[in-house]
Amino acid sequence: MEENDIELIENDEDGSEEGFQAKLKKLKEKIATLEKEKQEYLDGWQRARADYANLLKSSEEDKKRLRSIVEEDFVHELLPVVDSFAMAMKNKEVWEKVEPTWRTGVEYIYSQLIGTLKEKGFESFGTEGELFDPAVHQAVTETETEDEALDHKIASVLQQGYKLGENILRPARVSVWKLKK
């Protein structure tokens, strides 16, 4: 209630019931208007508060997505390093001739790298005998076979496939058995 509204009640010149009722009506209208404004401000404040909470939630989700993209890009850049380790250790005959302490050190470094990547959801895939799946394998060559059990299975893995979580970083490059007709 404003100061001039109080004066309306106190300075009732004629003191009549009608004058008092008119002033009372004006005050009730003023109160209704103020109640309406108060509710509008409250509703606006609540909407702003909800919008802010949604913004914080959205911002957190964006940060998680960005972090995931950065991790995926980083792991993707490490794939040649993982391939180099695998190539170095692939030829067992030559690898066994390497000085044992040096070989053990390299194998330990490799296992550290793979262990750290696995903690982030890194997996390799593509093994001989596995059923060929075009969603995760890339057929580079076909090898004919007369054995029906081998048809559409992986004959050999030319390059290992990798994924991070559910995302394929690189399909496995494979040779696939094909039934000879």
Order of alpha helices (4+ residues) and beta strands (2+ residues): alpha-alpha-alpha-alpha-beta-beta-beta-beta-beta-beta
